[in-house]
Amino acid sequence: MVAEGVLPFAFVPETGKTSLTGLAGLPVYLDLAAVMGLRESIEAHVEMGESGQGWSHSQVVTSLLLLNLAGGDSVDDLRILEGDTGSSRLLRRTEQSGMCRRERRGAERRFRKGRQRSFPSPSAARRGPHLGAS
């Protein structure tokens, strides 16, 4: 087991076949983004008329950054990241790190029908968070 960084995860060798990822380098970048305060910076500086529903600016930007780091060729490759069980679980666990209880509850309420995905769909990423994409 490798020691934890800022985010609540640790690298543990897995012998089973569930929740594995071929994208094991991405958590390091999630840790770096947390240390840099990327989520807070995006939410403070990006103002595009967000409706308060659907994907937030920071969720869309973080997903697109991870897609770029994973070698994605287009926004449609978000489907590949979504299909990777390990990356999806890790993103869901780390995206609310450092939020107070009120902020976590607000993030949960952004999706009227509940959140099914870890990454935005390609069409939601294209529309952007200002249209309440879910």
Residue, then its C-alpha position, 0 to 999 in steps of 0.5 A: m500500500v502506498a501512503e495517501g496524499v491529500l485525497p482519500f484514496a490509497f493505492v492497494p494491489e487488487t487481486g480480484k477483477t472488480s473496480l480495476t482501472g487501466l488508468a491508474g495514473l489519473p489519481v495522481y492528477l486528481d491529487l494535484a488538482a485538489v492541492m492546487g484548489l482547482r475546483e474552488s478556482i474554477e467555481a470562483h472564476v468561471e461565470m457562465g450563468e450556471s443554473g444550479q442543476g446538472w454538472s457543475h463547471s468544475q465537474v465538466v472541466t475536471s472530466l475534460l482534463l482527465l480525458n485529455l490526460a488519458g489520451g482521449d481524442s474527442v469528447d466522445d471518449l468520455r464514454i470510455l472513462e465512464g466505462d472504466t469502473g475504477s476511474s468512475r468510482l475514484l472520481r465519485r469518491t474524490e470530487q467532494s473532498g474538502m467540501c463542508r456538509r452543506e456543499r456536499r448536500g448542494a452537490e447531491r441536489r444538483f441532479r433532480k432524478g439522482r446522479q447515475r454517471s461519474f463523468p458527464s456524457p459527451s452531449a452534456a460536456r458539449r452543452g456545458p453546465h450553464l444549461g443544466a445538463s445532466 
